[in-house]
Amino acid sequence: MSVLDRHRRRVQLSTGSWQTLNDIHYWLRECEGAHSRCAIRQWELTRQLPTRLLEVGSFNTDPTVYLRSSTQISPDAKYATLSHCWGNNMPVRLTQDTLPAFYEGIHVAILPRTFRDAIVLTRALGLNYLWIDTLCIIQGPTGDWAAECALMSSVYRGSFVNIGANASTDSHGGLFCQRSWKSVTPLTGRLTYTPIGWHENPVVLYPHGGANILDRAPLGSRAWVAQERLLSPRTVHFLPHKVVWECDECFASESDVTGSLEGTPYINRRCLARPVSTHGNNTYTGDQFLATWDRIIRFYSGGQLTVATDKLVAISGVARYMQSTLWGDGPVSYHAGHWSYRFELQLTWYPSAFSVGSRAQTYVAPSWSWASYNGEVFM
């Protein structure tokens, strides 16, 4: 297929269209059946269901979803997860008081739009279960948030697909939106001068493109979302002007359905992709490990936290994953965001030149740790 043919595809104006759904099904099939790096993640996973899941059923006409305990669900059941911004108003949430009623059923109509759209998408993908933090973790002072935080990494790692409500600043913005033709139609043209060694294919310019498009969206400003994106096996992101697919081998969209990570300067997702070796060594050397951690901390540290003391908690799942899965250079321990391997080198962290952060006002981490600084850092 020529470059021009690849980009002549007419994209539907709704991000909730049948075409978008077909694209997501295509990406899922490719990821499950043809991606070697993604397969490695699944082979090494010791799967454990979340404590609770929402049973959404299979029909969009069903007005009710049900909270289910993991003991009521088959251990091999597939489920989706939702990454979203809480905002200032969360009208429906799980508490000790609402727990019995949620098991009896939750009327979909009372849920905020983002949750309703996530239920529609989960059903359309043929999945029966969905995990949403505010509806599956008991909130409030008598809740189980602290205990569930320790399990958060396994929740996202064990999901079949993560759904990103990237465009919404709260739970009311929804996933699906209308867009203009101008916002989804790529521009193509040819260079008037082609330097020696360059290909002569047309140049394609994407509206609202760029490798950091996810970081610029409202959801990308949340520090917690770094862990959710990095640990999920695959994520479908709903942005205002496009839907983007992200896994260890593919960064695609509706206007570039067969996109690849190769040659893309988008490094964040690839941080935790296992090296594919013909010699069976799928771990990092010590220096590769630290370089990966540096990228992750750079990506994570600029994010926003509602609770400042969550700074190390919100990245702990990634640290555990790296220590148990990617490290292959002898014993290593983890201390307040730093690794024992070449520990002294990591103490030379410094704030980004563009950071407007400051030292944390309340105790978050030791003063020698990058986590004691509110802002983007380099290690």
N, C-alpha and C positions, 0 to 999 in steps of 0.2 A: 504494500500500500504506500503510495507517495505521501509526502508530507502534507501537500494540499488536500488530498483526499481524506487524510486522517483528521483534518480540522474543518471540513466542510459540513460536518454533522450539525443538524439543526437541533438546538437544545430547547426543551420545553420551558415555558415561562414559570411554571410552578416547581419548587423543589420537592413537592410531594406528588409529582406526576408518575404515571405508569412507567415512563422512560427512565426516570431516576431509580425507581424500584428495580427495574430490569438491570440497570447498571450495577446496583448494589448486589443483586443475585450473581451477576457475572463476576464481580470482584471476589465474592465469597467463594465461588467455585474455583476460581484461579488460585486463590490463597490456600484453600484446603488441598487442592490437587496437584499444584505445580510449583509451589514455593518451598525450596529446600530449607532456607533459614527459618521460615515460619514453622515448618515441620519439626525442626530441632526443638523449638520452644515447647511444642506439644508433647514430644517424646519424653522430655525431661520432667514434665509437670506431674507432681503428685496432687491430684485434684481433690478438693474438698468443697462441698457446697457451702454457700453463705448460711448464716444462722437462720435467716428468713428470706423468702422470695415472694414476689407478687405473681399469682397465677392469673394470666390475662386471658386464657382461652384462645379460641381460634376464629371467632367471628366478631367483626366490628360492630355488629348490631347488639352484641351483649352489653348491657348497661352496667355491669358489675365486674369488678376484679376482686380477688381474694388473697389475703395474706396467708402464707403457708410456712410452717416450720420445716426445716430441712429434713426432719424425721418423717415428714409426710410425703417426701418427694424422692423419686428414683435417683440413686447416686450418680447415674450417668446422664441426667437431664441437662439439656443445653439451656443457657439463659443469656440474656443481654444485660448490660449495665448502662447507666446513664450518667454522663458527666454534665453538670449544669452549675450555673451561678445561683446561689440562694437568694440574693437580694435582701431587702429589708422586711419583706412581708411574705411569710410562708404560711398560707391559710390552713393547709391540711398537713398534719405531721403525726407520726406515731409517738404516743406517750403511754405511760402506764394506764391512764384513764381510757384511751381509745383502743388499746390493744385488743380487748375482747370483741369490740365492734368491728375492727378490721378483719378479724378472723371470720366473722359472719358475712363480710362483704363490704366493699367500698364502692359507692356509686361514682362512676367515671365522671359524671357531669359536675361533681363538686371539686374535682381536681383542677389545678392550674393547667393552662394550655400546653406547656412544655411536657408535662406528665401525660396528658391525653394524647399528644402527638407521638410520644415514645411508645405508648401502648399500641396505637395504630400501626406503627412501624414494626414493632415486635411481632404482632400478629401477622402482618404481611410477609415477614421473613420466615414464617412457619414455626416460630418459637412460642412456647407456652409460658415461659417465665421471664420476669424482668426484675432487676434489682435497682432500686432508687434509695439513696441513703436516708432521706427524710421519712420514707414510708417503711423502711426495713430495719432501721436502727432506732431503738427507743430513745427519744430526746428528753431533755430536762435533767434536773439534779438527781432524780431517781432512775435514770435511764442506764443503758449499757454502752454508751458512746466510748468510754475509755477501753472497755474490753474489746469492742468491735474495731477500734482503731488498729489494734494489734493484728487483726485479721484482714485489714483492708487490702493488703497486697495480694493475698490469696483470692479475694473476691474478684479483683480485676484480672489477675493472671488466669483464673479459671473460667472467665466468661467466654462465650462464643464470639461475641462482637460487642464493642463499646460504642455507644451512641453519644456524639458530642453536640450539645446545644450551644454552639460557639457564638451565635449572633446575639444571644439574649443576656441581658444584665440581671435578670431574675427569672423566676419560674413561670412567668406569664407571657414571655415573648414567643414561645413555641419553637418548633423545628422548621415547619414548612412556611414558605413565603413566596410571594409573587415578585417577579423581577422584569426588567425591560429587555428588549432584544439587544439594545446597545450594551447592556452589562454582561451579556453572555456570548456575544459574537466576537471571536478572535479576528484580528487584523493580519492579513498576509501580504507580503511584498518581497521584492528581490533587491539585493544590494546592487547599487550602480557600479560598485567596484568590488571584486572578489579577490582578496589577497591569495597569494600562492599557498597551496596546502589546505585552503578552506573548501568546504563543500559548497556546491552551487544550489542547494535546496533553498526554497523560499524562507524568509524570516517570518516567524509567527509571534505576534504580540498578544498576550492574554489580558483582557480587562480584569482588574482585581486579582492579578496573579502575583507571582513572587514566592520564593521558597519559605518566607517567613509570614505568609498570610495567616496561618493559624495563631502565631504569637501575637499578631496585631488585633485579633478578635477579642471581644469582652471576656470570653472564657479563658483565653490565653494569659490573662493577667492574674489568674488565680494560681497561687503556689501549689495547692493540692493537685491541680490538674496535671502537673508535670509527672507525678507518680502514676496517675491514672492513664495518661497517654503512653508512658514508657513501658508499663507492665502489662497493659492489655494486649492480647495477641493481634488485634486489628481494631481500627476505629473508623467509623464513618462520621465525618464532620459536616454539620449543617450550618453553613455561613449565609450571610444575606444574599449573596449573588451566585453562589455555587455550592455544590456538594463535593467534598473531597474525601478520598479513600487513603488510609495510611496503614501500612503494615511494614514488616521488616524488609520486604522486597519491592514494594510498590507505593508510589505517591501519585495518585491519579485523580481525575475529576471528570465531570460529564463531557467537557470539551476535549479531554485528552484521556480517554477511557483506558488505554493500554499504557499509561505512564509508568515510568521506572524510576527507582532511586539512583540508578547509576548515572553519574555525571551531574547529579543534582546537589547544590550546595546546602541541602537541608540535612544537617547532621544530627539533629536532636533524636529523631526516631531510631537512627542506626546505632546510637550509643550502646544499646543493650542487645543488638543483633549478634548472635553467636558467630564467631569465625567459622567458616566452612572449610575444613581441612581434609585433604585426601589421606593424611596420616593418622586420623582419628583424634588429633589434639584440638579440641574445640574450646580452649580456654585462652586467656590473655597472659602475656608476660607481665611482670610487675610494672614496668614502665608503661605498657599499653593500658593496663588497668588504671593507673593514675591519670593518664591522659584522658581516658573515658570519664573518670570521675570529675575531672576538671571541666569537661564539656557539660556534664549534667549539672554541676553546681552553678556554672555560669548561666545556664538555662533556667535553673530553679530559683536562684537567689534573688532575682529581680521580681519575682511574683509577690502578690499581696496575700496577707493572712489576716483573717478576722481576729484570731487569737494569736498574739505574738509568740506565746510560749509553745505553739505548735511547730515552730521552725524546724526542729530536728525530727519531730514525730511525722510530719508530712512527707519526709524523704526517707524514713526508716525502712519502708518496704523495698525501695530500690537498693538501699545498702545491703539488706539481707539477701536480696536476689543476687547481687554482684558477688558477695562473699561466698555464697553457697554454690554458685553456678559458673561465674566467669573467672574467679581467681584460680590460678594453677601454678603458683610459684612458692609453695611452702606455706607454713602457718601465717595467718594474718589476723589482726584484731582491729576493732573499730572503736574510736573514741571521739564522741561529740563532733561528728562530721569529718573526722580525719582517720587515716589508716596507719597502722604501725609500720608498714613498709615505707621507708624513706620519710619517716614522720617529720623530721626537721625541715625537709624541703617544702612540705605542705604548710608550714608555719609562715611562709613568705607570701601568703595570700594578700591581696590588696584590692581596694574598691575600684570599680570601673571608672574611667575618666568621665563618663557620662552619668554616673550615679549621683543622686542627690540624697542619699541615705545618711544614716547616723548610727551611732551605737545604740543598742536596745536600752530603753529606759528601765525595764524590768529584767530580772535575770532570765536569760534564755539558754545561755551556754557559757563556758569559761571564756575569759577575755582573749585567749590565744586562738579561739575557734572562729572561723569565718561566720558561723551561725550567730555570733554576738553582734553582727553588723546588719542593719536593716537596709539592704540594697544589693545591687548586682556586684559580685566579686569574681576575681580571677585567682587561680591557684598556681 
